[in-house]
Amino acid sequence: MNDSKRRRFRDRNSGAPTLINEGCKITGVISGSGDFQISGEINGDCDIDGNIILARNGFWAGTIKADNLVISGHVEGDIIASGKVEIAESAKITGTVTGEAIAVAEGAVVEGVMKTTVQPEPVGFVEKRGKDDA
């Protein structure tokens, strides 16, 4: 399948990401390019020309600025994406979430404001739940 046709950016293959593993703690400003996968703890801000995946056990205190983000862990701070933000069911976010498009899974906790930066075309769908399922 062509990468441009993939629905989620995390399904695209852009090479090996920079890994910050569980048990690793970084304090300070992170900048650079490429994809990052965070399972550890970050205390500080970032400006990344690439994508960030914050794993279920990852923690970030500070402002996260990147192209696209998948948040499954805990964020205390603002999230700013030039592209898409995916918020998983295990995520807990305290702060403002800004992105071109924002997807939030059932069960995620967002304490703050969500802002979209682009008015996308409406997406049509067919309701598959019955009246009794709602």
Summary of the structure (lengths in Angstrom):
residues: 134
radius of gyration: 15.5
end to end distance: 34.2
largest distance: 51.1
contacts: 379
relative contact order: 0.13
helix: 7%
strand: 45%
